[in-house]
Amino acid sequence: MDLVRLGLRNAKRNWTRTVLAMGAMALAAVTLVLSGVIPSGYVKGIAFAERVFIGGDILVLPLGGPIEAGWDDAEQSKLSWKPWQGRHWQSYASYFLPGLVTQGQVGDWDASWHAFDPDPVVDAARSIDGVKAAAPYFALPCILQVGDKTSPAILRAWGTGESGDYLSYFDQEFLVSGQPLNDSSPNMSCLFPLQGTSLDAATLQSVRPLDAIQVTVPRPTYGFGSQPGPIGLTWDYAVTDTLSVSGIYQVQVGSAPDTKGDSGGPPSEMEPVYWERPEVIVSLDTFGRLVGGDEPDDPVVRQLQRFPSGFSVYQVTITVDRMATAKTVAKDLAAVLGPGFSVIPVPDLLQMKNAGSLMGIGDQNARRFSQLLLFVLSSVIVAGSIYVILTQERRKIGLLRVVGATSKEILGYVMTLCAYVALTGSSIGFGVGKALSSLALLSADVTFHEWVRQTLRDAVTILGLSLGIPLALGLAIGIWAARIPSSEVLKRD
């Protein structure tokens, strides 16, 4: 008796009852495919403004605690909340993770925010496949004077360590007026920020390319008792010099509704949102001139840091060859550096900023669990639909028993129903998911080999989940159906 063919025919006859189950399986398959469009990275344009201004795609920060979840119980038992000891000028940590300032950081008992020698980190990064460039973030606080107005600011060195592509993009995207900062720029030139300073609007508007501004920079020292230690600052021997404005820049990172009408239009219009970080950008050579100079005779400050050799930093920026591999590169580098550092792709940092969370954007185990849970719920819907169909067809099953159907054949009949509904739904979902993901891949630098490998991985995963879970549930229903006696054919409901 061919009950397999009968099961397929019966599923088609009860189409209105099975379409919901198919839809649930399709949704689970689509979710799985779209969640892993580029499992090892991101599309090329994600967080583009932030990456250009930073000068890289990944940040290495001295956060001793985990940014992403996934630590086991033994590791988590060593963690505690502690005040963040950093300062805004040291890195971009407080911009992407504002909770560091208000809530502190999670770390083990011995971990703390600290300065570090960038050379070993840079060397480790350059040894990782997929890394294009690695550069320390050289920065110091400074006092900016424009005319008779002063404002705190950040002096940042941007040189050959960063990717040349981002230097070019910076000039194209953010330079408002003037000339870019490059090797042909005059000595002691700078790029002046329009946002972030405490200068009033009239003073900012008065700044023009080739104008002279005055900057005062403290002298960096080693913290006593540590090497390289935290950067100590002494303003007693501060260096004051004049910079020539090569160009003026502003960094737009998004847009928001103009609720105050500042844009001059109705409140429904959008206004640009700028990164308000007052970085006065200079070349490495200019930064060295301002930070260096003659060593004072005072023995208390003879521990002056030299630039660039031995100069401690709080951040290293990594540029990858392809954004499609950024996650993999960050994971590999984190394994090399160890638990004293957090290696975080900029898109993840931006998502943390938008979510207002210090603990990251959900680790891989959590995402896998949610996908598995969705397939379990979809499988329950499939099994429930099959159970309803069989409950309404108890007399038909009794008739099959009368004409000689065995318990094994009845079980096969039920399993066929479950497999047909689950596979049809997941196949539709797989096709739809791949069609949608192909739109995202148009803006990603994913190779054909990587696409094929991910497609096969998704297909095998979906096949296993869409068959394994529904058939496991269907087995229980099949055992129940196989026990329906032939006497059911005599009952009248």
Sequence and secondary structure as in RCSB ss.txt:
>XXXX:A:sequence
MDLVRLGLRNAKRNWTRTVLAMGAMALAAVTLVLSGVIPSGYVKGIAFAERVFIGGDILVLPLGGPIEAGWDDAE
QSKLSWKPWQGRHWQSYASYFLPGLVTQGQVGDWDASWHAFDPDPVVDAARSIDGVKAAAPYFALPCILQVGDKT
SPAILRAWGTGESGDYLSYFDQEFLVSGQPLNDSSPNMSCLFPLQGTSLDAATLQSVRPLDAIQVTVPRPTYGFG
SQPGPIGLTWDYAVTDTLSVSGIYQVQVGSAPDTKGDSGGPPSEMEPVYWERPEVIVSLDTFGRLVGGDEPDDPV
VRQLQRFPSGFSVYQVTITVDRMATAKTVAKDLAAVLGPGFSVIPVPDLLQMKNAGSLMGIGDQNARRFSQLLLF
VLSSVIVAGSIYVILTQERRKIGLLRVVGATSKEILGYVMTLCAYVALTGSSIGFGVGKALSSLALLSADVTFHE
WVRQTLRDAVTILGLSLGIPLALGLAIGIWAARIPSSEVLKRD
>XXXX:A:secstr
  HHHHHHHHHHHTHHHHHHHHHHHHHHHHHHHHHTSSTTS  TTTTHHHHHHHTSSEEEE   S SSS   HHH
HTTEEEE     GGG SHHHH THHHHH EEEETT     B HHHHHHHHHTSTTEEEEEE EEEEEEEEETTEE
EEEEEEE  TTS HHHHHHHHHHHEEEE   STTS TTEEEEESSSSS  HHHHHH  TT EEEEEEEEEEE TT
 SS  EEEEEEEEEEEEEEEEEEE  EEEEEE TT TTSS TTSEEEEE    EEEE HHHHHHHH S   S GG
GTTB  SSTT  BS EEEEES GGGHHHHHHHHHHHH TT EEEEHHHHHHHHHHT SS S  HHHHHHHHHHHH
HHHHHHHHHHHHHHHHHTHHHHHHHHHTT  HHHHHHHHHHHHHHHHHHHHHHHHHHHHHHHHHHHTTS   HHH
HHHHHHHHHHHHHHHHHHHHHHHHHHHHHHHHT  GGGGG   
